[in-house]
Amino acid sequence: MKKLCYLIVVFTMFTTSSFAQIEKGGQLVGVQSLFVKSFPKDDAYISKSYNTDFSLFHLFMVSNRIGLGYFTNLNFAGSTSEGQVSWGDNVTYKNRNLTGHIGPILRYSIPISEKTYIFPQFMTGLGINRSKYETEQFGSSYMNKSSGRSSLTEIQIGMSNFLSQRVALETKVGYGWATVNQNDQKTKINALGASFGAVLYFNKKVKI
């Protein structure tokens, strides 16, 4: 019985205590980046593609465990395909894309040990998209540029592990959906992914 009571007390301490870093008035700034390069297989073309994403967020602890702030991200993506058309001439297709978003972010922190807490997180933002398409054929190059608006919404579940009082590493998995409006066409994208990043915590509190 005593062991059971002890376990209940310990569990309660972990789940109800609040880290100093996530108490009301604190701040945290996080960064994360991702780079992916792939070589899709195609019988007709030799292709390669890349995708680089960089994001930053700044959270203000408006109450114990609850953080509200903003995020911004930039995504660079592109692909190149080289091959031959039916009459034997070489052709190269290039696609370059830049997308950026900014918007609010909300997080609820749940401590599970002395150095670790988990959190659900919601973020949504608006941004712009710029694309450039280029075709090289018959010794000439043809280029087309376009721009448009985009939106992004994502729900994440994450875990933060403290390396020190100010620095933590985060792992997140999430499901997101985005919409791109370009050339009077609307494209919807759904994605499931994971990310890793570093977070800096400020002990200095600000009035909220």
C-alpha positions as CSV (number, residue, x, y, z in Angstrom):
1,M,0.0,0.0,0.0
2,K,2.8,2.4,0.9
3,K,4.6,1.6,-2.4
4,L,1.3,2.4,-4.3
5,C,1.0,5.7,-2.5
6,Y,4.6,6.5,-3.2
7,L,4.1,5.8,-6.9
8,I,1.0,8.0,-7.0
9,V,2.8,10.9,-5.3
10,V,5.8,10.6,-7.8
11,F,3.5,10.4,-10.8
12,T,1.5,13.4,-9.5
13,M,4.7,15.4,-9.0
14,F,5.8,14.8,-12.6
15,T,2.4,15.5,-14.2
16,T,1.4,18.5,-12.1
17,S,4.7,20.3,-11.4
18,S,5.7,23.0,-13.8
19,F,9.2,23.6,-15.3
20,A,10.6,27.0,-14.6
21,Q,11.2,27.3,-18.3
22,I,7.5,26.9,-19.1
23,E,6.0,29.0,-16.4
24,K,4.0,32.2,-17.2
25,G,6.2,35.0,-18.5
26,G,9.0,32.9,-19.9
27,Q,10.0,32.8,-23.6
28,L,11.4,30.2,-25.9
29,V,12.9,30.4,-29.4
30,G,13.3,27.4,-31.6
31,V,14.8,26.6,-35.0
32,Q,14.7,23.5,-37.2
33,S,15.8,22.6,-40.7
34,L,15.3,19.7,-43.1
35,F,17.0,18.8,-46.3
36,V,15.9,15.9,-48.6
37,K,17.5,14.9,-51.9
38,S,16.1,12.2,-54.0
39,F,16.6,10.5,-57.4
40,P,13.2,9.3,-58.7
41,K,13.4,6.4,-61.1
42,D,12.0,7.0,-64.6
43,D,12.6,4.9,-67.7
44,A,12.5,8.0,-70.0
45,Y,14.3,10.6,-67.9
46,I,17.1,11.0,-65.5
47,S,15.7,12.9,-62.6
48,K,16.8,14.4,-59.3
49,S,15.0,16.6,-56.8
50,Y,15.6,18.4,-53.5
51,N,13.6,19.9,-50.7
52,T,15.0,22.2,-48.0
53,D,12.9,23.7,-45.2
54,F,13.9,26.2,-42.5
55,S,11.6,27.3,-39.8
56,L,11.7,29.5,-36.7
57,F,9.2,30.0,-33.8
58,H,9.0,32.3,-30.8
59,L,6.7,31.4,-28.0
60,F,5.6,33.5,-25.0
61,M,4.3,31.6,-21.9
62,V,1.0,33.4,-21.4
63,S,0.3,31.0,-18.4
64,N,1.9,28.0,-16.8
65,R,2.3,25.4,-19.6
66,I,0.5,27.4,-22.3
67,G,2.6,29.1,-24.9
68,L,1.4,31.5,-27.6
69,G,3.5,33.1,-30.3
70,Y,4.4,33.1,-34.0
71,F,6.3,31.0,-36.5
72,T,7.8,31.6,-39.9
73,N,9.2,29.2,-42.4
74,L,10.9,29.1,-45.8
75,N,10.8,26.1,-48.2
76,F,13.0,25.7,-51.2
77,A,12.2,22.9,-53.6
78,G,13.3,22.0,-57.1
79,S,13.7,19.2,-59.6
80,T,15.6,18.5,-62.8
81,S,14.7,15.9,-65.5
82,E,16.9,15.1,-68.5
83,G,15.9,12.8,-71.4
84,Q,15.1,12.5,-75.0
85,V,11.8,13.1,-76.8
86,S,10.4,10.7,-79.4
87,W,12.4,12.1,-82.3
88,G,15.7,11.8,-80.4
89,D,16.4,15.4,-79.4
90,N,17.6,16.0,-75.8
91,V,15.4,17.9,-73.5
92,T,15.8,19.2,-69.9
93,Y,13.0,20.3,-67.6
94,K,13.8,22.4,-64.5
95,N,11.5,23.5,-61.7
96,R,12.3,25.8,-58.8
97,N,9.9,26.7,-56.1
98,L,10.0,29.1,-53.1
99,T,7.3,29.2,-50.4
100,G,7.1,31.2,-47.2
101,H,4.6,31.4,-44.3
102,I,4.0,33.3,-41.1
103,G,1.3,32.9,-38.5
104,P,0.3,32.1,-34.9
105,I,1.4,29.0,-32.9
106,L,-0.1,27.5,-29.8
107,R,1.5,24.9,-27.5
108,Y,0.5,23.1,-24.2
109,S,3.4,21.6,-22.3
110,I,3.0,18.5,-20.1
111,P,6.0,17.6,-17.9
112,I,6.7,13.8,-17.7
113,S,10.1,13.8,-16.0
114,E,12.7,16.3,-14.5
115,K,14.2,17.0,-18.0
116,T,11.4,16.1,-20.4
117,Y,8.0,17.3,-21.4
118,I,5.6,16.4,-24.2
119,F,3.3,18.8,-26.0
120,P,0.5,19.1,-28.5
121,Q,1.0,22.0,-30.8
122,F,-1.2,23.9,-33.4
123,M,0.0,26.3,-36.0
124,T,-1.5,28.0,-39.0
125,G,-0.2,30.6,-41.4
126,L,-0.5,32.5,-44.7
127,G,2.2,33.1,-47.2
128,I,3.4,33.4,-50.8
129,N,4.6,31.0,-53.4
130,R,6.9,31.7,-56.3
131,S,7.8,29.2,-59.1
132,K,10.0,29.1,-62.1
133,Y,9.7,26.5,-64.9
134,E,12.4,26.2,-67.5
135,T,12.7,24.0,-70.6
136,E,15.9,23.5,-72.6
137,Q,15.4,22.1,-76.1
138,F,16.8,22.6,-79.6
139,G,19.6,24.7,-78.1
140,S,17.1,27.2,-76.7
141,S,15.7,27.9,-73.3
142,Y,12.1,28.7,-72.5
143,M,11.2,30.1,-69.1
144,N,7.9,30.7,-67.3
145,K,7.5,32.4,-63.9
146,S,4.4,32.5,-61.6
147,S,3.5,33.5,-58.1
148,G,0.5,33.1,-55.9
149,R,-0.8,32.8,-52.3
150,S,-0.6,29.8,-50.0
151,S,-1.8,28.7,-46.6
152,L,-0.5,26.1,-44.1
153,T,-2.1,24.4,-41.1
154,E,-0.4,21.7,-39.0
155,I,-1.2,19.7,-35.8
156,Q,1.9,18.3,-34.0
157,I,2.8,16.1,-31.1
158,G,6.3,16.6,-29.7
159,M,8.8,15.9,-27.0
160,S,11.3,18.3,-25.6
161,N,14.5,17.0,-23.8
162,F,16.6,19.5,-21.8
163,L,20.4,19.4,-22.3
164,S,20.8,22.3,-19.9
165,Q,18.6,25.0,-18.2
166,R,18.5,27.0,-21.5
167,V,18.8,24.5,-24.3
168,A,16.6,21.6,-25.3
169,L,16.2,19.3,-28.3
170,E,12.8,18.7,-29.8
171,T,11.3,15.9,-31.8
172,K,7.9,16.4,-33.4
173,V,5.5,14.4,-35.6
174,G,2.6,16.0,-37.2
175,Y,-0.1,16.1,-39.9
176,G,-0.5,19.1,-42.0
177,W,-2.4,20.4,-45.0
178,A,-1.6,23.3,-47.3
179,T,-3.3,25.1,-50.2
180,V,-1.6,26.9,-53.0
181,N,-3.4,29.3,-55.3
182,Q,-1.5,30.0,-58.5
183,N,-2.5,30.9,-62.0
184,D,-6.2,30.7,-61.0
185,Q,-5.6,27.1,-59.9
186,K,-6.0,25.7,-56.4
187,T,-3.7,22.9,-55.3
188,K,-4.3,21.1,-52.0
189,I,-1.5,19.1,-50.3
190,N,-1.8,16.8,-47.2
191,A,1.3,15.5,-45.5
192,L,2.5,13.4,-42.5
193,G,6.0,14.0,-41.3
194,A,8.6,14.3,-38.5
195,S,11.0,17.1,-37.6
196,F,13.9,17.7,-35.2
197,G,15.1,21.0,-33.8
198,A,16.8,23.0,-31.0
199,V,15.2,25.4,-28.6
200,L,16.6,28.2,-26.5
201,Y,14.8,29.1,-23.3
202,F,15.0,32.6,-21.7
203,N,14.8,32.7,-17.9
204,K,14.2,36.4,-18.1
205,K,10.4,37.0,-17.9
206,V,8.4,39.7,-19.6
207,K,5.1,41.2,-18.6
208,I,2.2,39.7,-20.4
